[in-house]
């Protein structure tokens, strides 16, 4: 007999990046009385990692619970378990896992930008899982809001993704998450929702999101959907209980991914209340819990009744589309830039640890024992992994990002991305030109008549490596671009990489102002005076297309004649400081990036100029 838990709702908030997911969760926590009035709480409280705060994006999916006892709540109140998911396609694995834990989805759309590629991606996942959807139009108080058009675009998107009649009949709530107001009546463009608080949103969620259902008397089934760690309890498995009850101290059947079954004991059972995990004695169907005591458990495994173990299906995620090599730092300056973790075994252990909690990353061995190929969803995901390792004190050599190809019916296929760009009309020609070079196919172009144009392209994923920087330069920082993996297509042939060459240092030593002043006419410098360089390190970008070996350490010949001070002062153009993402975008096939806690350097894979010349002549004779 099927029963439901009316006091519980599990819901995931999905949307494009920057549409206000985390801000809405913030407002729901505040209004449900999760915090004391005098409690010191940061904005966007769910973004707890340093990197998330710096970049202003969510990287890891997190859950919180909100206790609602408002006018619409049943007697005794209702608990909302809310999963806050990332908006970037690169972290799509997090979204897919989040959807395994819930019974419905809140789709958040910006009242001005409307549905974007990422909205399409997350919605496709939700519709495939047959989950009911509540559409929330956020930021209705923006001066450039166009609420009616955005609602129509949302309906078009649902039809486009072949939604069923039930799914298309979704409720719509209009909100301003920043102010914490919601209403079911459509406000004027740029106006405030009529509700004084989020009451109408809670009421809509109660009716639209089904309560967790279970079979009475069924044996225990709990699905591991995420992992966490505690300094006291070790590894925590975050599970959703599907059937039965789980108790603290109970013996359970731990059904592993390889098909084996092991008996294990639940040492500790925790549930989320607002932002804190609190110990509980038992949890029932629909609850989202953390279980301690299983040191090697991984995502997708099942905790079941020892007498009657039944496994739940293993979580599947999309295949990786970008790869790069990560190995130990092999440069002459290794160990001199603040790194404390330099050995191959430390790097391998850290990458293996990442694999445990991140289902969308793969790790493959390479020909070298101190280098590994790491595959992920996108450049950003891999750059964030390297950035985290850099902050932990690792020194690494990172290769240029490459696409993950496949062979289908004897033909080489490569990943294609669906790219959406929003640009002022003035830059239409420039962007069309950029995309033509990268073999992009225009699918759609919309001119809203506001001076802005939206274009949709299908473009090979290789063409987008390093595209963001060039795009922002050409559109003077005004353009917006978003892309998401679409499908595999036959190989599109050779693509032009960057049009400029590199300025390569030809000896080791500290740079001098005198040498840099002479070199800055050749192109853009990446190093300032007094920086340690070595042979094969890239010190700047050449304005021509070929590489140039230069001497950045040359000193001025001194004489015993007195000089006027004007002769000594050298006007230096400030050098360009590259971030990690920019360095990865800049490097070519024969270059790699040296990453250390206090420095990011670009270098040739072969440091000695003679070795590079030999490789070139070999390549030419082969060609």
HELIX and SHEET records of a PDB file:
HELIX    1   1 UNK A   21  UNK A   31  1                                  11    
HELIX    2   2 UNK A   50  UNK A   55  1                                   6    
HELIX    3   3 UNK A   89  UNK A   91  5                                   3    
HELIX    4   4 UNK A   92  UNK A  100  1                                   9    
HELIX    5   5 UNK A  117  UNK A  128  1                                  12    
HELIX    6   6 UNK A  147  UNK A  160  1                                  14    
HELIX    7   7 UNK A  165  UNK A  168  1                                   4    
HELIX    8   8 UNK A  199  UNK A  208  1                                  10    
HELIX    9   9 UNK A  344  UNK A  357  1                                  14    
HELIX   10  10 UNK A  379  UNK A  391  1                                  13    
HELIX   11  11 UNK A  425  UNK A  427  5                                   3    
HELIX   12  12 UNK A  428  UNK A  437  1                                  10    
HELIX   13  13 UNK A  461  UNK A  464  5                                   4    
HELIX   14  14 UNK A  467  UNK A  474  1                                   8    
HELIX   15  15 UNK A  513  UNK A  519  1                                   7    
HELIX   16  16 UNK A  565  UNK A  568  1                                   4    
HELIX   17  17 UNK A  580  UNK A  586  1                                   7    
HELIX   18  18 UNK A  609  UNK A  622  1                                  14    
SHEET    1   A 2 UNK A   2  UNK A   4  0                                        
SHEET    2   A 2 UNK A 213  UNK A 215 -1                                        
SHEET    1   B 7 UNK A  62  UNK A  68  0                                        
SHEET    2   B 7 UNK A  78  UNK A  84 -1                                        
SHEET    3   B 7 UNK A   8  UNK A  15  1                                        
SHEET    4   B 7 UNK A 104  UNK A 110  1                                        
SHEET    5   B 7 UNK A 132  UNK A 138  1                                        
SHEET    6   B 7 UNK A 172  UNK A 176  1                                        
SHEET    7   B 7 UNK A 181  UNK A 183 -1                                        
SHEET    1   C 8 UNK A 261  UNK A 265  0                                        
SHEET    2   C 8 UNK A 251  UNK A 255 -1                                        
SHEET    3   C 8 UNK A 302  UNK A 304 -1                                        
SHEET    4   C 8 UNK A 221  UNK A 230 -1                                        
SHEET    5   C 8 UNK A 234  UNK A 243 -1                                        
SHEET    6   C 8 UNK A 288  UNK A 292 -1                                        
SHEET    7   C 8 UNK A 268  UNK A 273 -1                                        
SHEET    8   C 8 UNK A 276  UNK A 279 -1                                        
SHEET    1   D 2 UNK A 246  UNK A 247  0                                        
SHEET    2   D 2 UNK A 282  UNK A 283 -1                                        
SHEET    1   E 6 UNK A 362  UNK A 365  0                                        
SHEET    2   E 6 UNK A 371  UNK A 376 -1                                        
SHEET    3   E 6 UNK A 322  UNK A 328 -1                                        
SHEET    4   E 6 UNK A 396  UNK A 399 -1                                        
SHEET    5   E 6 UNK A 591  UNK A 596 -1                                        
SHEET    6   E 6 UNK A 599  UNK A 604 -1                                        
SHEET    1   F 4 UNK A 362  UNK A 365  0                                        
SHEET    2   F 4 UNK A 371  UNK A 376 -1                                        
SHEET    3   F 4 UNK A 322  UNK A 328 -1                                        
SHEET    4   F 4 UNK A 402  UNK A 403 -1                                        
SHEET    1   G 4 UNK A 406  UNK A 408  0                                        
SHEET    2   G 4 UNK A 411  UNK A 424 -1                                        
SHEET    3   G 4 UNK A 452  UNK A 460 -1                                        
SHEET    4   G 4 UNK A 441  UNK A 447 -1                                        
SHEET    1   H 3 UNK A 406  UNK A 408  0                                        
SHEET    2   H 3 UNK A 411  UNK A 424 -1                                        
SHEET    3   H 3 UNK A 480  UNK A 490 -1                                        
SHEET    1   I 4 UNK A 523  UNK A 525  0                                        
SHEET    2   I 4 UNK A 538  UNK A 542 -1                                        
SHEET    3   I 4 UNK A 501  UNK A 505 -1                                        
SHEET    4   I 4 UNK A 548  UNK A 550  1                                        
SHEET    1   J 2 UNK A 509  UNK A 510  0                                        
SHEET    2   J 2 UNK A 532  UNK A 533 -1                                        
END                                                                             
